[in-house]
């Protein structure tokens, strides 16, 4: 089953709580398909924006999402709509086509950052892409609300500065981790692993799981052998997706004394995007410090 089919197959209630659409005078209503884009919108827009994030629960599988009337109303009433693109959230493209919004601005982050169909869609783990998105969002807000252009530019600069410790951490970790072999159940963390210079194995298995298909016998055997023979130092798995195949791989890694780190497709509640990324980098560093040599 493809990602799009999985998206359309199951209604998952409780994943979204849409606030009332009525906004205070002067506030720009922003709807983000994913909450990390919404979080950055809040950081840049501050009290001048009202942000609704649709996928916002890190305890649920974002692929099991189906559009509700409340979501459609939120998108229809938005001044700015932000989504990931490259078929990660195809339901948003369908909503935009189906709802009115002659004055609505849209930001397709993947297209903006130069990603194309077939690329790894988990681009929020690419800090370059997130900085490009933040810049575009600040420009969009300023074009809608030109009287406060300086305000948005100031908040953008503050966001860019706040990203520097994260980017410095990546550079520092790369010096220690470049070339270390790792594997994963899905390519969610792929852009970050690439930034860290780590050698990723078992890509065929990961792509099958991402696309909602059962990995072939050869791909499964290769990953299992990598774990049993300690040809990899770390297993990354999706902490939001639970299925027998990936659960068995995680259990095999643990039985083989291979460190396991869970990453998510949704930002945890109560923290900023930058802190989320830092926490996951810290988990990787900690796992490798205590891992098998």
C-alpha positions as CSV (number, residue, x, y, z in Angstrom):
1,X,0.0,0.0,0.0
2,X,1.4,3.4,-0.9
3,X,1.8,6.3,1.5
4,X,-1.2,8.1,-0.2
5,X,-3.3,5.0,0.1
6,X,-2.4,4.7,3.8
7,X,-3.3,8.4,4.3
8,X,-6.7,7.9,2.7
9,X,-7.4,4.5,4.2
10,X,-7.9,5.2,7.9
11,X,-9.6,7.9,9.9
12,X,-7.5,8.7,12.9
13,X,-9.4,10.8,15.4
14,X,-7.8,12.9,18.1
15,X,-4.8,13.8,16.0
16,X,-5.9,17.4,15.5
17,X,-7.7,19.9,17.7
18,X,-8.6,22.8,15.5
19,X,-9.0,26.1,17.4
20,X,-11.7,28.5,16.7
21,X,-11.0,30.3,13.4
22,X,-11.9,33.7,14.7
23,X,-8.6,35.5,15.2
24,X,-7.9,38.7,17.1
25,X,-7.9,41.8,14.9
26,X,-4.7,42.1,12.9
27,X,-3.4,38.5,13.4
28,X,-2.6,36.5,10.4
29,X,-4.1,33.0,10.4
30,X,-1.5,30.4,9.5
31,X,-2.2,26.7,8.9
32,X,0.7,24.2,8.9
33,X,0.3,20.6,7.8
34,X,3.0,19.6,10.3
35,X,3.6,21.0,13.7
36,X,7.3,21.7,13.3
37,X,6.5,24.1,10.4
38,X,3.8,25.6,12.7
39,X,6.3,26.0,15.5
40,X,8.7,27.9,13.3
41,X,5.8,30.1,12.1
42,X,5.0,30.9,15.7
43,X,8.7,31.8,16.4
44,X,8.8,34.2,13.4
45,X,5.3,35.6,13.5
46,X,5.0,35.9,17.3
47,X,1.7,37.4,18.6
48,X,1.0,38.8,15.1
49,X,0.1,35.3,13.9
50,X,-2.4,32.6,14.9
51,X,-1.1,29.2,14.0
52,X,-2.9,25.9,13.6
53,X,-0.8,22.8,13.2
54,X,-2.7,19.8,11.8
55,X,-0.4,16.9,12.5
56,X,0.6,17.6,16.0
57,X,0.6,14.3,18.1
58,X,3.9,12.5,18.3
59,X,2.2,9.5,19.8
60,X,0.3,8.7,16.6
61,X,1.2,7.5,13.2
62,X,0.9,10.5,10.8
63,X,0.3,8.2,7.9
64,X,-3.0,7.2,9.4
65,X,-4.5,10.6,8.9
66,X,-7.6,11.5,7.0
67,X,-9.0,15.0,6.4
68,X,-12.0,16.0,8.6
69,X,-14.4,18.8,8.0
70,X,-12.7,20.8,10.7
71,X,-9.3,20.5,8.9
72,X,-11.0,21.6,5.6
73,X,-12.5,24.7,7.4
74,X,-9.1,25.6,8.9
75,X,-7.4,25.5,5.5
76,X,-10.2,27.4,3.8
77,X,-9.9,30.2,6.3
78,X,-6.1,30.4,6.3
79,X,-4.2,33.4,5.0
80,X,-1.0,31.3,4.8
81,X,-0.8,27.5,4.3
82,X,2.4,25.6,4.8
83,X,3.0,22.0,3.9
84,X,5.8,19.6,3.3
85,X,5.2,18.5,-0.3
86,X,6.8,15.8,-2.4
87,X,3.9,13.4,-1.6
88,X,4.4,13.4,2.2
89,X,1.1,15.2,2.8
90,X,-0.9,14.8,-0.5
91,X,-4.1,15.4,1.4
92,X,-3.1,19.1,1.8
93,X,-2.6,19.5,-2.0
94,X,-6.1,18.0,-2.4
95,X,-7.5,20.4,0.2
96,X,-6.0,23.4,-1.4
97,X,-7.4,22.5,-4.7
98,X,-10.9,21.9,-3.2
99,X,-11.2,24.9,-0.9
100,X,-11.5,28.6,-1.8
101,X,-8.8,31.1,-0.9
102,X,-8.1,33.7,-3.5
103,X,-5.9,35.7,-1.2
104,X,-4.3,32.6,0.4
105,X,-0.5,32.2,0.2
106,X,1.0,28.7,0.1
107,X,4.5,27.4,1.0
108,X,5.5,24.0,-0.3
109,X,8.7,23.6,1.7
110,X,10.1,20.7,-0.3
111,X,9.8,22.6,-3.6
112,X,11.1,25.8,-2.0
113,X,14.2,23.9,-0.8
114,X,14.8,22.3,-4.2
115,X,13.6,18.8,-3.4
116,X,11.7,16.8,-6.1
117,X,9.5,13.7,-6.3
118,X,11.4,10.7,-5.4
119,X,13.6,12.5,-2.8
120,X,13.5,11.6,0.8
121,X,10.4,13.5,2.0
122,X,11.5,13.9,5.7
123,X,13.1,17.3,4.9
124,X,12.6,18.8,8.4
125,X,15.8,16.9,9.3
126,X,17.6,19.1,6.8
127,X,18.5,22.3,8.6
128,X,19.4,24.1,5.4
129,X,15.8,23.4,4.2
130,X,14.3,24.7,7.4
131,X,16.3,28.0,7.2
132,X,15.2,28.5,3.6
133,X,11.6,27.9,4.8
134,X,12.0,30.4,7.6
135,X,13.3,33.1,5.3
136,X,10.4,32.5,2.8
137,X,7.8,32.6,5.6
138,X,9.2,35.9,7.0
139,X,9.0,37.4,3.4
140,X,5.5,36.2,3.1
141,X,4.4,37.6,6.4
142,X,6.0,41.0,5.5
143,X,4.3,41.1,2.1
144,X,0.9,40.5,3.8
145,X,1.6,42.9,6.7
146,X,4.2,45.4,5.3
147,X,3.8,47.8,8.2
148,X,5.5,45.2,10.4
149,X,8.2,44.1,8.0
150,X,11.0,45.1,10.4
151,X,9.3,43.1,13.2
152,X,9.3,39.9,11.0
153,X,12.9,40.5,9.9
154,X,14.0,40.9,13.5
155,X,12.3,37.6,14.5
156,X,13.8,35.8,11.5
157,X,17.3,37.0,12.5
158,X,16.7,35.8,16.0
159,X,15.5,32.4,14.7
160,X,18.6,32.1,12.4
161,X,20.8,32.9,15.4
162,X,19.1,30.2,17.5
163,X,19.8,27.6,14.8
164,X,23.6,28.2,15.0
165,X,24.1,26.0,18.1
166,X,22.3,23.1,16.4
167,X,24.3,23.5,13.2
168,X,27.5,23.7,15.2
169,X,26.6,20.5,17.1
170,X,26.1,18.7,13.8
171,X,29.6,19.9,12.6
172,X,31.1,18.8,15.9
173,X,29.5,15.3,15.8
174,X,30.4,14.8,12.2
175,X,34.1,14.9,13.2
176,X,33.5,12.0,15.5
177,X,30.9,10.0,13.6
178,X,31.8,10.3,9.9
179,X,32.0,6.9,8.2
180,X,30.4,5.0,11.1
181,X,27.9,2.4,9.7
182,X,24.3,2.7,10.8
183,X,21.0,1.3,9.7
184,X,17.3,2.3,10.1
185,X,13.8,0.9,9.7
186,X,12.8,4.0,7.6
187,X,14.8,6.9,6.1
188,X,13.2,9.5,8.5
189,X,16.6,10.6,9.9
190,X,18.3,10.3,6.6
191,X,19.2,14.0,6.0
192,X,20.6,14.2,9.5
193,X,22.6,11.1,9.1
194,X,24.0,12.5,5.9
195,X,24.9,15.7,7.6
196,X,26.7,13.7,10.3
197,X,28.6,11.8,7.6
198,X,27.5,8.4,8.7
199,X,27.3,5.5,6.4
200,X,23.7,4.3,6.0
201,X,23.1,0.6,5.1
202,X,19.9,-1.3,4.2
203,X,18.3,1.4,2.1
204,X,16.1,-1.1,0.2
205,X,14.4,-2.2,3.5
206,X,13.9,1.4,4.6
207,X,12.3,2.5,1.3
208,X,9.9,-0.4,1.4
209,X,8.7,0.4,4.9
210,X,8.4,4.1,4.0
211,X,6.3,3.3,1.0
212,X,4.0,1.0,3.0
213,X,5.2,-2.3,1.3
214,X,6.6,-5.4,2.8
215,X,10.4,-5.5,2.3
216,X,11.7,-8.3,0.1
217,X,13.3,-11.4,1.7
218,X,16.8,-10.3,0.6
219,X,16.4,-6.8,2.1
220,X,15.2,-8.3,5.4
221,X,18.0,-10.9,5.5
222,X,20.6,-8.2,4.8
223,X,19.4,-6.0,7.6
224,X,19.1,-8.9,10.0
225,X,22.7,-10.0,9.2
226,X,24.0,-6.5,9.6
227,X,22.6,-6.5,13.2
228,X,23.6,-10.0,14.1
229,X,27.2,-9.6,12.7
230,X,27.5,-6.1,14.2
231,X,28.2,-4.6,10.8
232,X,26.3,-1.5,12.0
233,X,26.8,0.6,15.2
234,X,23.2,1.9,15.5
235,X,19.6,1.3,14.6
236,X,17.3,4.3,14.0
237,X,13.6,3.5,14.1
238,X,10.4,5.4,13.8
239,X,8.9,5.8,17.2
240,X,5.5,6.6,15.8
241,X,4.9,3.5,13.6
242,X,4.2,0.1,15.0
243,X,4.1,-2.9,12.8
244,X,5.3,-6.5,13.2
245,X,8.3,-6.2,10.8
246,X,9.9,-3.1,12.3
247,X,9.1,-4.3,15.8
248,X,10.9,-7.5,15.1
249,X,13.9,-5.6,13.7
250,X,14.1,-3.4,16.8
251,X,13.9,-6.5,19.1
252,X,16.7,-8.2,17.1
253,X,18.9,-5.1,17.5
254,X,18.4,-5.0,21.2
255,X,19.1,-8.8,21.4
256,X,22.3,-8.2,19.4
257,X,23.3,-5.4,21.7
258,X,23.1,-2.8,18.9
259,X,22.0,0.6,20.3
260,X,18.5,1.7,19.2
261,X,17.3,5.3,18.9
262,X,13.7,6.3,18.2
263,X,13.1,9.4,16.1
264,X,9.7,10.9,15.3
265,X,7.9,12.5,12.4
266,X,6.1,14.9,14.7
267,X,7.6,17.5,17.0
268,X,7.0,16.6,20.7
269,X,4.7,19.0,22.6
270,X,6.1,21.8,24.6
271,X,9.5,22.3,22.9
272,X,10.9,24.3,20.0
273,X,12.0,22.8,16.7
274,X,15.7,23.5,17.6
275,X,15.4,21.7,20.9
276,X,13.7,18.7,19.3
277,X,16.6,18.3,16.9
278,X,19.2,18.8,19.7
279,X,17.5,16.1,21.8
280,X,17.6,13.6,19.0
281,X,21.3,14.4,18.3
282,X,22.0,13.9,22.0
283,X,20.2,10.5,21.9
284,X,22.4,9.4,19.0
285,X,25.6,10.6,20.7
286,X,24.6,8.9,23.9
287,X,23.7,5.6,22.2
288,X,27.0,5.5,20.4
289,X,29.0,6.2,23.5
290,X,27.5,3.2,25.1
291,X,27.3,1.0,22.0
292,X,29.1,-2.0,20.8
293,X,32.6,-1.2,19.5
